Amino acid sequence: GKIKAVVAHPGLSATNLQITSDKEGSMPGFFGPIFRWLAMSPTDGAAGFVIGCLREDVANGSLYGPTSWSGMCGAPVLMKPEPLATTEEVKKMLWSESEKSTECEFKV
């Protein structure tokens, strides 16, 4: 099989990320109730990742995520990445950091 690099973002999903961010002080406390009200379920937030992993027609380099409410919720769609995200410098940095965080070196 062929390996593809696909990106997805969950939008605002009711996961432990918001809980952790709130406890660590990186998110002002008044956002908690707002986020809980707007947040999608973890299952809905994972939909873009599922599309990226399982759909056969997904192209290498695709980005999937919700677009409603400024990308916070809604069904995932194919999105255009921000120009900065597609520079060679950023691609190399993301690859390097991914290898570090997973403790797995992957030669292409």
N, C-alpha and C positions, 0 to 999 in steps of 0.2 A: 504494500500500500504506500501511498504518498502522504508525507507529513505536511500539514498546513499550519500556519501561524494565524490564529483568529483571535480577535479581542472582543470582549463583551463587558458591559457594565450593568450592575443591577438596579441602577436608579436608587431611590430611597426605599430600602427594604427593611422590614422589622426583624433585624438580626442582632446579634450581640455586639456588632461593630458600634452601633449607636450607644448601647449601654456602656461599653468600655470607654468610648470617647467622652461620654458624659461624666463618668466616674473619674477619669484622668484629668478632667478640666479642660479638654481641648474643644469642647463644645459648650457654649453658654447654656446654663440651666433652663432658661425659658424656651429654648428650642425643643427640648424633650417632648412636652405635650403636643407641640405643633407637628413634630416628626411622627409621633405615634398616631396622630390623626390622619396624616397624609400617606404614611408608609404603606407599601404593598406587602403582601405576605412574602416570606422567604421563597416559597414555591414560585410565585409570580416573578420575583426578582431574579430567580435562576433561569428564567425562560430564554434569555439571550445566550447564556452559556450553553444551554441544551441545544439550541439551534446551531451554534457554532461547532459543537461537537458531533452532532448527529445528522444534520441535513447534508445530503450528498452534493447539492449545488452551491455550497458555500465556497467562495473564492478565497485564495490565500490573501491575507492582509485585510480581510473584512472586519468591520466593527459593527456590533449589534448593541442596541440599548433602547430604552424608552425615550419618547420625545415629548410626552404630555407634561405640563407643569415644569417647563424648562429642563426636561430630562429626568425628572424625579419619579414619574410613574407612567403606566401605560404599557401596551404591548410592545415588545421589542421590534425594531425595524433596522434595516441596513442603514448605517449612518456614514457620513463623510468625516474622516478624522480631521482634527484641527491641523493646520499646516505645520506647526511646530512639532507635532507628534510624528511627522513623517520624515524628518531630517535624518541623515545617516548618523550623525552624532547621537541623537536621541535613541535611535534604533540600537546602536552599539551599547549605550548605557543601559537600556532596558534588558538587553540580552545578558549583559554582564551581571546585573543585579539579580536577574531571575536565576542565573546559575548559582550565584552566592546564596540566595535565600532558600533554594531547593537543595543545595549542596550536591548538585548534579551538573557535571560538565557535558555539554552536548556539542559535538563537532559537526559542522555542516560541510 
